[in-house]
Amino acid sequence: MKALRKQDYVRIKNAAKKVSEKYRKKRQKLRSEKKDKADKKSYQPGGFHLSDKPVQNTKPKIKRAPKRKKNDEQFQIKFVMPTFEVVGKK
């Protein structure tokens, strides 16, 4: 029974190591893509001809209409002195 437990332990340990290594490589690749060194437009490995160019996105960028600026109307407040008419009785 102990031998089986040890085999299971080794098997699980190796499987966990493979999985963690796989995800570590994925994380490393994503990290390197974020940095300036791994520019997406750089030449891909395996292109042996000088005329080979990297594959670029064929999906066109969405053009958005420019935002309209608000026309702020300038309000001028004028104070007018009221005129009083005095009506007197005779």
C-alpha positions in Angstrom: 0.0 0.0 0.0 2.8 2.4 0.8 4.3 1.8 -2.6 1.1 2.7 -4.3 0.8 5.9 -2.2 4.3 6.9 -3.2 3.6 6.2 -6.9 0.4 8.3 -6.7 2.4 11.0 -5.0 5.0 11.1 -7.7 2.4 10.9 -10.5 0.4 13.8 -9.0 3.6 15.8 -8.4 4.7 15.4 -12.0 1.3 16.3 -13.4 1.2 19.4 -11.3 4.7 20.4 -12.4 3.7 20.0 -16.1 0.5 22.1 -15.6 2.3 24.8 -13.6 5.1 24.9 -16.3 2.5 25.2 -19.1 0.8 28.2 -17.4 4.1 29.8 -16.4 5.1 29.8 -20.1 1.7 31.3 -21.1 2.1 34.1 -18.5 5.7 34.7 -19.6 4.5 35.0 -23.2 1.8 37.4 -22.3 4.2 39.5 -20.2 6.7 39.7 -23.1 4.0 40.8 -25.5 3.1 43.7 -23.3 6.6 45.0 -23.2 8.0 47.1 -26.0 10.6 44.5 -26.9 8.1 42.1 -28.2 6.5 44.4 -30.8 3.6 42.7 -32.5 4.8 44.1 -35.9 8.2 42.6 -35.6 9.2 39.8 -38.0 7.9 36.4 -37.0 10.4 33.5 -36.6 10.4 31.2 -39.6 10.3 33.9 -42.3 13.5 33.3 -44.3 12.9 35.7 -47.2 13.4 39.4 -47.1 10.0 39.9 -48.7 8.2 38.1 -45.8 6.2 40.4 -43.7 4.4 39.7 -40.4 0.7 38.9 -40.4 -1.2 42.0 -39.5 -4.8 42.3 -38.4 -7.2 42.3 -41.4 -10.0 43.6 -39.2 -10.5 47.3 -39.9 -10.5 49.7 -37.1 -13.9 51.2 -36.2 -14.1 54.8 -37.1 -16.0 56.8 -34.5 -17.6 60.1 -35.3 -16.0 63.0 -33.5 -17.8 64.3 -30.4 -19.7 67.4 -30.9 -18.7 70.4 -28.9 -21.3 72.2 -26.9 -22.0 75.7 -28.1 -21.9 77.5 -24.8 -24.0 80.6 -25.2 -22.7 83.5 -23.3 -25.4 85.0 -21.2 -25.1 88.6 -20.2 -27.2 89.8 -17.3 -28.1 93.4 -17.4 -29.5 95.3 -14.5 -32.1 97.9 -15.5 -33.3 100.5 -13.1 -37.1 100.5 -12.9 -38.8 103.8 -13.7 -41.4 105.0 -11.3 -44.3 107.1 -12.4 -45.7 109.2 -9.6 -49.3 110.0 -10.2 -50.5 112.9 -8.0 -54.1 114.0 -7.3 -55.1 117.6 -7.7 
